[in-house]
Amino acid sequence: MKRFCACLLSAALLLSLSACGGEGEASSSDSSVDTSQEEVRESETATLTLAFYPQQSLHPALSANRANLTLAPLLYEGLFAVDGSFTAQPVLCESYTVSPDKLTWTFTLRGGVTFSDGTSLTGEVAAAALELARGEGSRYSGRLSHVTSITAGEGTVTVTLDQPNGSLPLLLDIPLALGAGERPVGTGPYLLSENGEEAELTARENWWQARQMPADTISLKIMNKSDEMIFAFDAGDISLVEVDLMGTNSLGYSGSYETWDYSTTSMIYLGFHTRAGLCQSAEVRKALGRGVDRESIARITYATHAVPSALPVHPDSPMYDRWIASQLSYDPEALVKELEALGAAGRELVLLVNTENMAKASAAQWIADQLESAGMKVRVDNLPFEEYISALEAGRFDLYLGEVALTADFDLSALLASDGALNYGRWQDEQTDQLLAALAAAPMDSREEAASALYAYLGQRVPLVPVCFKNNSVLTKWGRLSGLSPVRGNLFYDLENWVIS
């Protein structure tokens, strides 16, 4: 997690964020804070207030409302949680066994766990929740697409797969809810109370983890329209919001606030058409990769809301091999020499990018400028999203700047497998398929070796060039909250360490 000052007043000012303070610094986005307002604040009782859309579902697997889903970790828990280093930590799962072929996993549930209505956590309840999560309409159905059956035992739940996966726990941070209703109860630290136009979360006295929460009651601010959160946050009516400051539809917030960044699995990468044009050559692709200045793109174009990465895995992950990454670093001098040696200098390339995302379009232009300074000719085609996808599917490009939200196990099959749904570069390579399968099947305690073998091979063949992993952000009103350590999927990670002022 990284903490930054917040200087963003609107989506149009995203690129100005590079002027903000770095990690560990904090400053107000509005230095002229009214002293009288500070006095009023000190006289108020410290509270935590979150946004809530009562007309929308609160189900952690079936809801599509982002604000309601933000509340999910306060109400629900999964078999596992994924921490900031993308490692699976057991929660409702006490232990597990896996068959030698990595197709059958049996999870033993913790004893003595109850939902907020008193219902015990059993194998049947857990199996039903996971079955719902892999069904149609669930936001988790994609990651569970290789699950063929889920069965319950005495205090256990067994998951069977159609292909080996040695890191299944990384995909099972799915919040378990009791039933399919819009207000299902969970096993988490809080329970929901609604009374007409009022709602709140109350800390459970019988929560199995028995950790002391920083607030016995969390107020819920009722929202009805999508844009109400902006005004509620700016007015101080809600304590925090989650945003993707570099997103296509990033909302603008004003006033005095702090920004707490956390790592995600959303990778920005440079893809190649590997079946036509100049980029058919692995040597050319490797040379072009030398022209990607990841550090500058992450720092300036993404305003430090991204982490540069030479490998298709987040640098915080234990699978990140820093020696291999060092061999793939930005090297403009080597770029010039290699292009000249390959007879590629002066050739024209077409680089596609989705023009609807300012940061991504700027990153594409940054890469194009670097390649042109090395003697290439680059035509950047800035296209609206639908036209961008159509051009990718039709193969009307040499390069494209893409973004993909990977699962926590950093599975690259969709991008690089011969039958991958996002394999726009037409990469067909038997060795890659084998290495992808080997990584997927590798046991949890030996994934690093399998990952290094895959990344070393990709570094030589270069079907794509990773650029960076985006951060998401939690905005809090200045001085109201401290101690935050959000992680992907849980803004309230280590909530017991928060201080509410």
C-alpha positions as CSV (number, residue, x, y, z in Angstrom):
1,M,0.0,0.0,0.0
2,K,1.3,3.5,-0.8
3,R,0.0,6.7,0.6
4,F,0.1,9.9,-1.5
5,C,-1.1,13.4,-1.3
6,A,-4.1,14.1,-3.5
7,C,-4.0,16.9,-6.0
8,L,-6.7,15.8,-8.4
9,L,-9.6,18.2,-8.8
10,S,-11.1,16.6,-11.9
11,A,-10.5,13.8,-14.3
12,A,-9.1,16.3,-16.8
13,L,-6.3,17.0,-14.4
14,L,-5.0,13.5,-14.0
15,L,-1.6,14.1,-15.4
16,S,-0.9,16.9,-13.0
17,L,-0.7,14.4,-10.2
18,S,3.0,13.9,-10.8
19,A,3.6,17.1,-8.9
20,C,2.2,15.5,-5.6
21,G,4.4,14.3,-2.8
22,G,5.8,10.8,-2.9
23,E,5.3,7.7,-0.7
24,G,5.1,8.5,3.0
25,E,4.2,12.1,2.4
26,A,0.9,13.7,3.1
27,S,-0.4,17.1,2.3
28,S,-3.8,18.7,1.8
29,S,-5.2,19.3,-1.6
30,D,-6.6,22.6,-0.3
31,S,-4.2,24.4,1.9
32,S,-6.7,27.1,2.9
33,V,-8.7,25.1,5.3
34,D,-11.1,27.2,7.3
35,T,-10.1,27.3,11.0
36,S,-13.7,27.4,12.1
37,Q,-14.3,24.2,10.2
38,E,-11.5,22.6,12.1
39,E,-13.0,23.6,15.4
40,V,-16.3,22.2,14.4
41,R,-14.7,18.9,13.5
42,E,-12.9,18.6,16.8
43,S,-16.2,19.0,18.6
44,E,-17.8,16.3,16.7
45,T,-17.8,12.6,17.7
46,A,-15.4,10.6,15.5
47,T,-17.4,8.5,13.1
48,L,-16.9,6.3,10.1
49,T,-19.6,6.8,7.4
50,L,-19.8,4.8,4.2
51,A,-22.0,5.0,1.1
52,F,-24.8,2.6,0.7
53,Y,-27.3,2.1,-2.2
54,P,-30.4,0.4,-0.6
55,Q,-32.1,0.0,-3.9
56,Q,-29.3,-2.2,-5.1
57,S,-28.2,-5.7,-4.1
58,L,-25.7,-6.2,-1.3
59,H,-24.9,-9.8,-2.3
60,P,-21.1,-10.1,-2.6
61,A,-21.3,-12.3,-5.7
62,L,-24.4,-11.0,-7.5
63,S,-24.3,-7.3,-6.9
64,A,-23.1,-4.9,-9.6
65,N,-23.0,-1.8,-7.4
66,R,-19.5,-0.8,-6.6
67,A,-20.2,1.1,-3.4
68,N,-22.2,-1.8,-2.0
69,L,-19.4,-4.2,-2.9
70,T,-17.0,-2.0,-1.0
71,L,-18.9,-2.9,2.1
72,A,-18.6,-6.7,1.5
73,P,-15.4,-7.3,3.5
74,L,-17.2,-5.9,6.6
75,L,-20.0,-8.4,6.3
76,Y,-18.6,-11.4,4.6
77,E,-15.4,-13.6,4.6
78,G,-14.0,-16.1,2.2
79,L,-12.2,-19.4,2.6
80,F,-9.0,-17.3,2.0
81,A,-7.9,-13.7,1.8
82,V,-5.2,-12.5,-0.6
83,D,-2.8,-10.1,1.0
84,G,-0.7,-7.3,-0.4
85,S,2.0,-9.7,-1.7
86,F,-0.7,-11.7,-3.6
87,T,-0.4,-14.6,-1.2
88,A,-3.4,-16.7,0.0
89,Q,-4.0,-16.4,3.7
90,P,-6.5,-18.9,5.3
91,V,-9.6,-17.4,6.8
92,L,-12.7,-19.7,7.0
93,C,-10.5,-22.5,5.8
94,E,-8.6,-24.2,8.6
95,S,-6.6,-26.6,6.3
96,Y,-6.8,-28.3,3.0
97,T,-5.6,-31.3,1.0
98,V,-5.0,-31.6,-2.8
99,S,-4.8,-34.6,-5.0
100,P,-1.4,-35.3,-6.8
101,D,-2.9,-34.3,-10.1
102,K,-4.1,-30.9,-8.6
103,L,-7.6,-31.6,-9.8
104,T,-9.4,-32.3,-6.4
105,W,-9.1,-29.9,-3.4
106,T,-10.8,-30.6,-0.1
107,F,-11.0,-27.7,2.3
108,T,-11.6,-28.2,6.0
109,L,-13.7,-25.4,7.5
110,R,-12.9,-23.7,10.8
111,G,-15.1,-24.9,13.7
112,G,-17.3,-22.6,15.7
113,V,-17.9,-20.0,12.9
114,T,-21.4,-18.6,12.6
115,F,-23.2,-16.2,10.4
116,S,-24.6,-13.0,11.9
117,D,-28.1,-14.7,12.3
118,G,-26.6,-17.6,14.3
119,T,-26.4,-20.1,11.4
120,S,-23.4,-22.3,11.6
121,L,-20.9,-22.5,8.8
122,T,-21.1,-26.0,7.4
123,G,-19.9,-27.8,4.4
124,E,-23.3,-27.6,2.8
125,V,-23.6,-23.8,3.4
126,A,-20.0,-23.2,2.0
127,A,-20.7,-25.5,-1.0
128,A,-23.9,-23.7,-1.8
129,A,-22.2,-20.3,-1.6
130,L,-19.4,-21.4,-3.9
131,E,-21.9,-23.0,-6.3
132,L,-23.7,-19.7,-6.5
133,A,-20.5,-17.9,-7.1
134,R,-19.6,-20.0,-10.2
135,G,-23.1,-19.7,-11.7
136,E,-24.5,-17.4,-14.2
137,G,-24.7,-13.7,-13.1
138,S,-21.9,-14.0,-10.6
139,R,-19.0,-11.7,-10.8
140,Y,-16.8,-14.7,-9.9
141,S,-17.9,-17.1,-12.6
142,G,-14.9,-16.4,-14.8
143,R,-12.3,-17.4,-12.3
144,L,-14.2,-20.5,-11.4
145,S,-14.8,-21.6,-15.0
146,H,-12.6,-24.7,-14.6
147,V,-14.6,-26.0,-11.6
148,T,-16.6,-29.0,-12.6
149,S,-18.2,-29.8,-9.2
150,I,-18.5,-28.6,-5.6
151,T,-19.5,-31.1,-2.9
152,A,-20.0,-30.8,0.8
153,G,-18.8,-33.1,3.5
154,E,-18.8,-33.1,7.3
155,G,-17.2,-29.8,7.9
156,T,-15.5,-29.8,4.5
157,V,-16.1,-28.7,1.0
158,T,-14.5,-30.3,-2.1
159,V,-13.8,-28.5,-5.3
160,T,-13.0,-30.6,-8.5
161,L,-11.4,-29.0,-11.6
162,D,-11.2,-30.0,-15.2
163,Q,-7.5,-28.9,-15.4
164,P,-4.8,-28.8,-12.8
165,N,-4.4,-25.7,-10.7
166,G,-1.9,-25.8,-7.9
167,S,-2.8,-22.3,-6.6
168,L,-6.6,-22.6,-6.3
169,P,-6.6,-20.9,-2.9
170,L,-5.6,-17.6,-4.6
171,L,-9.0,-17.8,-6.4
172,L,-11.0,-18.6,-3.3
173,D,-11.1,-15.2,-1.6
174,I,-14.7,-15.2,-2.6
175,P,-17.0,-13.8,0.1
176,L,-19.4,-16.5,1.4
177,A,-23.0,-15.4,1.8
178,L,-25.9,-17.3,3.2
179,G,-28.4,-17.6,0.3
180,A,-29.0,-15.7,-2.9
181,G,-31.1,-12.8,-1.5
182,E,-30.2,-9.1,-1.8
183,R,-29.3,-8.8,1.9
184,P,-27.7,-12.2,2.8
185,V,-25.9,-12.4,6.1
186,G,-22.3,-13.2,6.4
187,T,-19.6,-14.4,8.9
188,G,-17.8,-11.0,9.0
189,P,-17.3,-8.5,11.8
190,Y,-20.4,-6.4,11.2
191,L,-24.1,-6.9,10.5
192,L,-26.4,-4.7,8.6
193,S,-29.4,-2.9,10.2
194,E,-32.0,-1.0,8.2
195,N,-34.9,1.1,9.5
196,G,-36.8,2.9,6.8
197,E,-34.4,5.6,5.3
198,E,-31.7,4.8,7.9
199,A,-29.1,2.1,7.9
200,E,-25.9,1.2,9.8
201,L,-23.4,-1.6,10.4
202,T,-23.0,-2.8,13.9
203,A,-20.0,-4.8,15.3
204,R,-20.9,-8.4,16.1
205,E,-20.3,-9.5,19.7
206,N,-20.0,-13.1,18.6
207,W,-17.6,-12.7,15.7
208,W,-15.4,-15.8,15.6
209,Q,-12.2,-13.7,15.1
210,A,-13.0,-11.6,18.3
211,R,-10.8,-8.8,17.1
212,Q,-11.5,-5.3,18.4
213,M,-12.8,-3.1,15.7
214,P,-12.1,0.7,15.7
215,A,-15.9,1.5,15.5
216,D,-18.8,-0.3,17.2
217,T,-21.1,1.3,14.7
218,I,-20.5,2.4,11.1
219,S,-23.0,4.8,9.7
220,L,-24.3,4.3,6.2
221,K,-25.2,7.3,4.1
222,I,-28.1,6.5,1.8
223,M,-27.4,7.0,-1.9
224,N,-29.9,6.9,-4.8
225,K,-28.0,8.3,-7.8
226,S,-24.6,7.3,-9.2
227,D,-23.2,10.8,-8.9
228,E,-24.3,11.5,-5.3
229,M,-21.1,9.9,-3.9
230,I,-19.0,12.8,-5.4
231,F,-21.0,15.4,-3.6
232,A,-21.3,13.4,-0.4
233,F,-17.6,12.9,-0.2
234,D,-16.7,16.5,-1.0
235,A,-19.2,17.6,1.7
236,G,-17.6,15.3,4.2
237,D,-20.8,13.2,4.6
238,I,-19.0,10.0,3.8
239,S,-15.5,9.1,5.1
240,L,-14.0,7.4,2.1
241,V,-14.4,6.4,-1.5
242,E,-12.6,3.9,-3.7
243,V,-11.5,5.2,-7.2
244,D,-9.3,4.2,-10.1
245,L,-7.6,7.6,-10.6
246,M,-6.2,6.4,-13.9
247,G,-9.4,4.8,-15.2
248,T,-11.4,5.7,-18.3
249,N,-14.4,6.9,-16.3
250,S,-12.5,8.3,-13.3
251,L,-14.7,10.7,-11.3
252,G,-13.5,14.1,-10.1
253,Y,-13.2,14.9,-6.4
254,S,-12.3,18.2,-4.8
255,G,-11.5,19.5,-1.4
256,S,-9.0,18.3,1.2
257,Y,-8.3,14.6,1.1
258,E,-5.6,11.9,1.4
259,T,-4.9,9.1,-1.1
260,W,-4.1,5.6,-0.1
261,D,-2.9,3.5,-3.0
262,Y,-3.0,-0.3,-3.2
263,S,-1.6,-2.8,-5.7
264,T,-3.9,-4.5,-8.3
265,T,-3.5,-7.2,-10.9
266,S,-4.4,-4.8,-13.7
267,M,-1.5,-4.9,-16.1
268,I,-0.7,-2.4,-18.8
269,Y,1.3,-4.1,-21.6
270,L,2.6,-3.6,-25.1
271,G,1.3,-6.3,-27.5
272,F,2.6,-7.3,-30.9
273,H,1.1,-8.8,-34.0
274,T,3.3,-11.9,-34.1
275,R,1.9,-13.2,-37.4
276,A,2.4,-10.3,-39.8
277,G,4.6,-7.3,-40.4
278,L,7.9,-6.3,-38.8
279,C,6.9,-7.8,-35.4
280,Q,6.9,-11.3,-36.7
281,S,10.5,-11.4,-35.7
282,A,11.3,-12.2,-32.1
283,E,14.5,-10.2,-32.4
284,V,12.6,-7.1,-33.5
285,R,10.1,-7.6,-30.7
286,K,12.9,-7.9,-28.1
287,A,14.6,-4.8,-29.5
288,L,11.4,-2.8,-29.4
289,G,10.9,-3.8,-25.8
290,R,14.1,-1.9,-25.0
291,G,12.3,1.3,-25.9
292,V,9.7,1.0,-23.1
293,D,10.7,3.4,-20.3
294,R,8.5,1.8,-17.6
295,E,9.8,3.9,-14.8
296,S,8.9,7.2,-16.5
297,I,5.5,5.9,-17.7
298,A,4.6,4.8,-14.2
299,R,5.9,8.0,-12.5
300,I,4.7,10.6,-15.0
301,T,2.0,9.2,-17.3
302,Y,0.3,7.3,-14.4
303,A,1.2,9.9,-11.9
304,T,2.8,7.3,-9.6
305,H,-0.5,5.4,-9.4
306,A,1.3,2.4,-11.1
307,V,4.2,0.1,-10.4
308,P,6.7,-0.5,-13.3
309,S,7.1,-4.1,-14.1
310,A,9.3,-5.9,-16.7
311,L,7.5,-9.2,-16.0
312,P,3.8,-10.1,-16.4
313,V,3.5,-10.5,-12.6
314,H,3.3,-7.8,-10.0
315,P,6.7,-6.9,-8.4
316,D,5.2,-7.5,-4.9
317,S,4.5,-11.1,-5.8
318,P,7.0,-13.8,-4.6
319,M,7.0,-15.0,-8.3
320,Y,8.7,-11.8,-9.5
321,D,12.2,-12.8,-10.6
322,R,14.3,-9.7,-10.3
323,W,17.3,-11.1,-12.2
324,I,15.2,-11.9,-15.2
325,A,13.6,-8.5,-15.0
326,S,17.0,-6.8,-15.0
327,Q,17.7,-8.4,-18.3
328,L,14.7,-6.7,-19.9
329,S,15.2,-3.2,-18.7
330,Y,14.9,0.0,-20.7
331,D,18.0,0.6,-22.8
332,P,17.7,3.2,-25.5
333,E,21.3,2.8,-26.7
334,A,20.8,-1.0,-27.2
335,L,17.5,-0.3,-29.0
336,V,19.3,1.9,-31.6
337,K,22.1,-0.7,-32.2
338,E,19.7,-3.7,-32.4
339,L,17.3,-2.0,-34.8
340,E,20.2,-1.0,-37.1
341,A,21.6,-4.5,-36.9
342,L,18.2,-6.0,-37.8
343,G,17.7,-3.6,-40.7
344,A,14.5,-2.3,-39.0
345,A,15.5,1.3,-38.5
346,G,13.3,3.7,-40.5
347,R,10.5,1.2,-40.9
348,E,6.9,2.2,-40.0
349,L,4.8,0.7,-37.2
350,V,1.2,1.1,-36.4
351,L,0.5,1.4,-32.6
352,L,-3.2,1.1,-31.5
353,V,-4.5,2.6,-28.3
354,N,-7.9,3.3,-26.8
355,T,-8.2,7.0,-26.9
356,E,-10.9,7.1,-24.2
357,N,-8.3,6.6,-21.5
358,M,-6.1,9.6,-21.1
359,A,-3.3,7.9,-19.2
360,K,-3.1,5.0,-21.6
361,A,-3.1,7.3,-24.7
362,S,-0.3,9.3,-23.1
363,A,1.7,6.1,-22.4
364,A,1.3,5.0,-26.0
365,Q,2.6,8.3,-27.3
366,W,5.5,8.1,-24.8
367,I,6.4,4.7,-26.2
368,A,6.0,6.0,-29.8
369,D,8.3,8.9,-29.1
370,Q,11.0,6.6,-27.6
371,L,10.9,4.4,-30.7
372,E,11.0,7.3,-33.1
373,S,14.0,8.8,-31.3
374,A,15.7,5.4,-32.1
375,G,14.9,5.8,-35.8
376,M,11.6,4.1,-36.2
377,K,8.4,5.7,-37.7
378,V,5.4,5.1,-35.5
379,R,1.8,6.0,-36.4
380,V,-0.3,6.1,-33.2
381,D,-4.0,5.2,-34.0
382,N,-6.1,6.6,-31.1
383,L,-9.4,4.8,-31.4
384,P,-12.7,4.7,-29.4
385,F,-13.0,1.5,-27.5
386,E,-15.3,-0.4,-29.9
387,E,-13.1,0.6,-32.9
388,Y,-10.0,-0.3,-31.0
389,I,-11.3,-3.8,-30.3
390,S,-12.4,-4.2,-33.9
391,A,-9.0,-3.2,-35.1
392,L,-7.4,-5.7,-32.7
393,E,-9.7,-8.5,-33.8
394,A,-9.0,-7.7,-37.5
395,G,-5.2,-7.6,-37.0
396,R,-4.9,-4.0,-38.2
397,F,-1.8,-3.2,-36.1
398,D,1.8,-3.9,-35.5
399,L,1.7,-2.9,-31.8
400,Y,-1.1,-2.2,-29.3
401,L,-1.2,-0.9,-25.8
402,G,-3.5,-3.1,-23.8
403,E,-4.8,-3.5,-20.2
404,V,-5.9,-6.7,-18.6
405,A,-7.2,-7.5,-15.1
406,L,-5.4,-10.8,-14.2
407,T,-6.5,-13.1,-11.5
408,A,-4.5,-13.2,-8.3
409,D,-2.5,-16.2,-9.5
410,F,-1.4,-14.1,-12.5
411,D,-2.6,-16.7,-15.1
412,L,-1.6,-15.5,-18.6
413,S,-3.6,-18.1,-20.5
414,A,-6.1,-15.6,-21.8
415,L,-3.3,-13.5,-23.3
416,L,-0.8,-16.1,-24.5
417,A,-2.3,-19.5,-24.7
418,S,-2.9,-20.7,-28.3
419,D,-6.7,-20.5,-27.7
420,G,-6.6,-17.5,-25.4
421,A,-9.6,-15.2,-25.6
422,L,-7.4,-12.1,-25.4
423,N,-4.7,-13.4,-27.7
424,Y,-5.0,-10.5,-30.2
425,G,-1.3,-11.0,-31.2
426,R,-2.0,-14.4,-32.7
427,W,0.7,-16.0,-30.6
428,Q,0.8,-19.7,-31.3
429,D,3.6,-21.5,-29.4
430,E,3.6,-25.0,-28.0
431,Q,6.4,-24.3,-25.5
432,T,4.5,-21.3,-24.1
433,D,1.4,-23.5,-23.7
434,Q,3.4,-26.1,-21.8
435,L,5.0,-23.5,-19.5
436,L,1.7,-21.9,-18.8
437,A,0.3,-25.4,-17.9
438,A,3.3,-26.1,-15.8
439,L,2.9,-22.9,-13.8
440,A,-0.8,-23.5,-13.3
441,A,-0.1,-27.1,-12.0
442,A,2.8,-26.1,-9.8
443,P,2.2,-26.6,-6.0
444,M,1.9,-23.4,-3.9
445,D,5.3,-23.8,-2.4
446,S,7.2,-24.2,-5.7
447,R,5.5,-21.8,-8.0
448,E,8.5,-19.4,-8.2
449,E,10.6,-22.0,-10.1
450,A,7.8,-22.6,-12.6
451,A,7.2,-18.9,-13.0
452,S,10.8,-18.1,-13.6
453,A,11.0,-20.7,-16.4
454,L,8.0,-19.1,-18.1
455,Y,9.2,-15.6,-17.7
456,A,12.7,-16.4,-18.9
457,Y,11.2,-18.0,-22.1
458,L,8.8,-15.1,-22.6
459,G,11.8,-12.7,-22.3
460,Q,13.4,-14.4,-25.2
461,R,10.4,-14.8,-27.5
462,V,8.7,-11.5,-26.4
463,P,5.0,-12.0,-27.4
464,L,4.3,-9.0,-25.3
465,V,6.1,-6.4,-23.2
466,P,4.8,-5.7,-19.7
467,V,4.8,-2.0,-18.8
468,C,3.3,-1.6,-15.3
469,F,0.6,-2.6,-12.9
470,K,-2.0,0.0,-12.0
471,N,-2.8,1.0,-8.4
472,N,-6.3,1.7,-7.2
473,S,-6.9,4.3,-4.6
474,V,-8.9,5.0,-1.4
475,L,-9.6,8.7,-0.8
476,T,-10.2,9.8,2.8
477,K,-11.1,13.3,4.1
478,W,-7.9,14.9,5.3
479,G,-7.0,14.0,8.9
480,R,-10.2,11.8,9.5
481,L,-8.6,8.4,9.1
482,S,-5.2,6.8,9.5
483,G,-3.6,3.4,9.6
484,L,-5.2,2.2,6.4
485,S,-3.6,-0.7,4.6
486,P,-6.0,-1.6,1.8
487,V,-5.5,-4.6,-0.5
488,R,-7.1,-5.7,-3.7
489,G,-10.7,-6.7,-2.9
490,N,-10.6,-5.4,0.7
491,L,-10.3,-1.7,1.6
492,F,-10.7,-2.7,5.2
493,Y,-7.8,-5.1,5.5
494,D,-6.4,-4.9,9.0
495,L,-9.3,-2.7,10.0
496,E,-8.4,-3.1,13.7
497,N,-5.4,-0.9,13.1
498,W,-7.4,2.1,11.8
499,V,-7.7,5.3,13.8
500,I,-10.8,7.3,13.3
501,S,-10.5,11.0,14.2
